[in-house]
Amino acid sequence: NMPAIAKLVPFDAIQDLLKAMEHAGYWPYLAVQQWFKGCSLFGVAAIAFIGSGIVAREADQRTAEFLLSRPVSRRRVLLVRHAMLTLLVTLPVFLSSISAIWISRSVGEYIGWGEVLASSVFMSLFLWTLVSFTTLVSAWSVNQMAAGAAVVGLALVSFAIYLVEGLNDWSPFTLIDVRVFMAIHDGDYPWWIAGGFVVASLTMLQLAD
């Protein structure tokens, strides 16, 4: 009895997952495993490790003057590195999500291309926002390790808040939890949240320039 089990779980987020699995079966399980856990964990790790050095590495290694002495503007360097990191963390989202369509069939579950691609786009926008935030932190920092630690520390605190009842609505991870992907599955795409990701990303990128 899934609802009865959900009442025994201390975290609201896990309760929502169990209730969603009772209602929709395989899709919420896929959403948590693929996007909420897999893509977000890989994305945060890659962004913190690589993105923290987008600008801070040059200051840390004292190579900024050499880089800027070349006939390439600081804006172009920043945008190219930002774009490459965004591609690095979002391309695996689409590749792994598409592969999940065929893998799911091997266990007797069938999911549509539309909902998978829509969820992947939404997850990619979230990761793009994290890339933009990390770019901003890196641009304002003179030490790559400090920038990376700040990003990882903020991610850990945000996830801890997500697990605390009454505070979880203040965590960015609420924006990509199972309820959001259930809405996408039901045809109710979170356009306002997606638009917020775009605005936030462009704003932080502008501040980092």
C-alpha positions in Angstrom: 0.0 0.0 0.0 2.0 3.0 -1.3 0.0 5.8 0.4 0.3 4.1 3.8 4.1 3.7 3.3 4.3 7.4 2.3 2.9 8.4 5.6 5.8 6.7 7.4 8.5 8.5 5.4 9.9 11.6 7.2 10.7 13.8 4.2 7.9 15.5 2.2 9.9 15.1 -1.0 10.1 11.4 -0.7 6.4 11.2 0.3 5.6 13.1 -2.9 7.6 10.6 -4.9 5.9 7.6 -3.4 2.4 9.1 -3.9 3.3 10.0 -7.5 4.5 6.4 -8.2 1.1 5.2 -6.9 -0.7 7.6 -9.2 1.5 7.3 -12.4 3.8 4.3 -11.9 7.0 4.4 -13.9 7.2 8.1 -14.9 7.9 9.6 -11.5 10.5 6.9 -10.8 12.2 7.8 -14.1 12.0 11.5 -13.4 13.8 11.2 -10.1 16.4 8.7 -11.3 17.2 10.4 -14.6 16.7 14.2 -14.1 16.5 15.0 -10.4 19.2 12.7 -9.2 21.3 11.7 -12.2 21.4 14.9 -14.3 21.4 17.3 -11.4 24.2 15.5 -9.5 26.4 15.1 -12.6 25.6 18.6 -13.6 26.4 20.3 -10.3 29.7 18.3 -10.0 30.8 19.1 -13.6 29.8 22.7 -13.3 31.6 23.2 -10.0 34.7 21.4 -11.1 35.0 23.0 -14.6 33.0 26.2 -14.3 34.7 27.5 -11.3 37.8 28.0 -13.5 36.1 29.8 -16.4 37.7 33.1 -15.2 39.1 32.5 -11.8 41.7 30.0 -13.1 43.4 32.8 -15.1 43.6 35.0 -12.1 44.7 32.1 -9.9 47.5 31.1 -12.3 48.3 34.8 -13.2 47.7 34.2 -16.9 44.9 36.7 -17.3 47.2 39.4 -18.7 48.5 37.0 -21.3 45.1 35.9 -22.3 43.7 39.4 -22.6 46.8 40.5 -24.6 45.6 38.4 -27.5 43.3 40.0 -30.1 40.2 38.5 -28.5 37.9 40.4 -26.2 37.2 39.4 -22.6 33.5 39.1 -23.5 34.2 36.6 -26.3 36.4 34.5 -24.1 33.8 34.5 -21.4 30.9 33.6 -23.8 32.8 30.9 -25.6 33.8 29.2 -22.4 30.3 29.6 -21.0 28.8 28.1 -24.1 31.2 25.1 -24.1 30.5 24.3 -20.5 26.7 24.6 -21.1 27.0 22.2 -24.0 29.1 19.9 -21.9 26.5 19.5 -19.2 23.4 19.6 -21.3 24.3 17.3 -24.1 24.5 14.2 -21.8 21.0 15.1 -20.5 19.5 14.6 -24.0 21.6 11.6 -24.9 20.9 9.7 -21.7 17.2 10.7 -21.7 16.7 9.5 -25.3 18.5 6.3 -24.4 16.1 5.9 -21.5 13.2 5.6 -24.0 14.7 2.4 -25.5 16.0 1.0 -22.2 12.5 1.5 -20.7 11.0 -0.7 -23.4 13.3 -3.6 -22.3 11.4 -3.6 -18.9 8.0 -3.3 -20.5 7.6 0.5 -19.9 6.8 2.9 -22.8 7.4 6.6 -22.6 6.8 9.2 -25.3 9.4 11.3 -27.1 7.5 14.5 -26.4 7.5 14.3 -22.6 11.1 13.1 -22.5 12.4 15.9 -24.7 10.3 18.5 -22.9 11.7 17.3 -19.5 15.2 17.3 -20.9 14.8 20.9 -22.2 13.6 22.0 -18.7 16.4 20.2 -17.0 18.9 21.8 -19.4 17.6 25.2 -18.6 18.1 24.6 -14.9 21.7 23.5 -15.5 22.2 26.5 -17.8 21.2 28.7 -14.8 23.8 26.9 -12.6 26.4 27.4 -15.3 25.6 31.1 -15.4 25.8 31.4 -11.6 29.1 29.6 -11.6 30.4 31.8 -14.3 29.4 34.9 -12.2 31.1 33.4 -9.1 34.2 32.6 -11.1 34.3 36.1 -12.6 34.2 37.7 -9.2 36.7 35.4 -7.7 40.5 35.3 -7.9 40.9 31.7 -6.7 39.5 28.7 -8.6 39.3 26.5 -5.5 37.4 29.1 -3.5 34.9 29.5 -6.4 34.4 25.8 -6.8 34.0 25.4 -3.0 31.4 28.1 -3.0 29.3 26.5 -5.7 29.5 23.0 -4.1 28.8 24.5 -0.6 25.7 26.4 -1.9 24.4 23.2 -3.7 24.8 21.1 -0.5 23.0 23.7 1.6 20.3 24.1 -1.0 19.7 20.3 -1.0 19.7 20.2 2.8 17.0 22.9 2.8 15.0 20.9 0.3 14.8 18.0 2.7 13.6 20.2 5.6 9.8 20.5 5.9 8.7 24.1 5.9 11.9 25.3 4.2 12.0 23.2 1.1 10.1 25.7 -0.9 13.1 28.0 -0.7 15.4 25.5 -2.3 16.2 25.6 -6.0 15.9 21.8 -6.1 12.1 22.3 -5.6 12.1 23.6 -9.1 13.2 20.2 -10.5 11.5 17.8 -8.2 9.0 15.1 -9.1 6.0 17.4 -9.0 7.4 19.5 -11.8 8.1 16.5 -14.1 4.7 15.1 -13.2 3.2 18.3 -14.5 5.2 18.0 -17.7 4.0 14.5 -18.1 0.4 15.7 -17.7 0.8 18.3 -20.4 1.2 21.3 -18.0 4.6 22.7 -19.0 6.0 25.1 -16.3 6.6 28.0 -18.7 7.0 30.5 -15.9 9.7 28.6 -14.3 11.5 27.9 -17.6 11.3 31.6 -18.4 12.7 32.4 -15.0 15.7 30.2 -15.8 16.3 32.0 -19.0 16.0 35.5 -17.5 18.2 34.5 -14.5 20.9 33.0 -16.8 21.1 36.0 -19.1 21.1 38.4 -16.1 24.0 36.6 -14.3 25.9 36.3 -17.6 25.6 40.0 -18.1 26.8 40.7 -14.6 29.8 38.4 -15.1 30.9 40.2 -18.3 
